Each structure stands twice: as structure tokens, then as C-alpha cells.
């Protein structure tokens, strides 16, 4: 299989369909990790739109929280994997404490 087959742009319509069919998001801990490093290939306008969308995601749950990854861009799981793991642990801890 080619890596191009898994390119996210091939799944935009399917993703939009799934979003339309989704039930409301539950009030559970929701961590949105935002990479703040701007890519030279992304315009400031596009970056502003992405940041706005991520802030909207945070609003889906009253327990939503946005975490800024200042040393990473879009693929922070590659540039700051330990940071991502720590945020996952923090989210799990929030879930355990809310039970």
C-alpha cells in the first residue's frame, strides 16, 4: 500500500459525513493539544483558522482544555512525543478523578 492512500485529504467527505451523524459530545475531559510552531508552507490566515477550530473543539465539553505545544507544529506526536504522553496521562487522571 502506498502512503498516499492514507493521506487525510482522501477522507474529507467521509469525515464530514461522520461529523453530521455524530451524537453530541459528552461532558467528559477533553484535551486539545495545539502545535504552535508555524510551518513555512501554511499561511498565517490558515493557521488562524486552525487555531479557531481547535478552540471550538475545546468548547465541546465543559471539561475541555487547550494545551499549547510551543515547540511543535501539526505533527506534535512526532516532535514532542513525551509531551503528548504526559497530556494523555493528565487526561486519564482527570477522568479518574471525575468518577
N, C-alpha and C positions, 0 to 999 in steps of 0.2 A: 504494500500500500504506500502511496505517495503521501508525504506530509501535507501537500497541497489539498488533499482530500479532506483533511481535518481543519482547514482554515476556517475561522469563525464566520467569515463573510458568506460562506455557503449555507449557513444555518439561520440567517436573519429572519426569513419568513416563518420558519418553524418556531423559532424563539418567540416571535411576536404572537403567533397563534397560541402558544403555551401560556403566555402572559395574559392574554384575553380570557382564557379559560380558567385561570387560577382563582382559587378562593382567597378571601382577604388574608393578609399576613397576620399571624397570631402575635400577641403581645409577649414575645419571648426576647431574651437578649439577642441583639443583632449588632455585630461589629462590622463596620465597613472600613476596610484599610485602603487608604488613598495614597498612591505613589505621587509625590510632589515634584519629582525631577522631570523637567520638560525635555521631551525629545526634540532634536532639531528638525524632525520630519513632521511635527504636529504644530499647527498654528496656535497662537495664543487664544484665538476665538474657540477653536475646537477643544482646547484644554479647559477653558472656562465652562463650556457646555458639559464636559465630562465631570468637572467638579460639582456643577449644579445638580447633575443627575445623581451623583453619589450622595449629595446632601439630601436629596429627595428620598433615596433609599433609607437613609438613617431615620427619616420620619415615618417609615412604615410601622415601626414599633415604638411604644413609649419607652422601651428599654434600649433604643438604638443609640449607638455611639460611633462617631467617626474618629479614626486614628490616622494620623498623618505620618507617612513613611517618607521622611525628607531626603533620604539618600537613594530613593528608587523612583522609577517611572512606572509604566504599565505592568511590567513583569516582575513585581517585587518578590514573588515567590522564588525567583532565581537570584536576585541581587541581595535580598535580606531574608533568607530562609529562617534563620534563628528568630528574627523579629516576628515573622509570621507565626512560627510555632508558639512563641510566647503569647501572642494575641489570641491564638486558639485556646491555649491553656487558661488565659484570663476569662475568655468567654465561657468555657466549661465551668470554671469556678463560679461565675455569675449565675449560670444555670443551676448549679448545685445549691447555691445559697438562696435561690428564689423558690425552692421546693418546700 
